Amino acid sequence: MKVLKRGLKKEDIVNVKRYNKWYIVTEDDVRILVNETSRTDQDDDSNKVDWKNSKAYISMGNFESSKKFYEKNKELELKLYIKADIGTLYNEYKVNDWSLTERGIEVDLV
């Protein structure tokens, strides 16, 4: 997978201090911040990155919420930022395309 930028702070990505959400929608794009160490209440990964197949699977909580989010924003460019460890810095990865599947939002990475 192609890394576009390394070592980014969350506030530099979202351009807002003390921003609590893991995504932001701007006029031009959707920026999703994935923390690979994050877990849900069911102790399952909330968002998954399949490094071997260059894919990421994003869940907005459930399928209906993911569908609503995707339908509202599908015309915008998706930017994906991944924090792979317990550090505070993200890397931006090149996104080829994103779509809605039965698993939720699927992101194809380059």
Protein Blocks (a to p, Z undefined) as FASTA:
>chain_A
ZZfbghiafklmnopghiabfbdcdfkbccddddfkbccfkopafbdcdfknopacddeh
iamlmmmmmmmmmmpccdddddfbfbfbdcddddfbdcddfkbpadddZZ
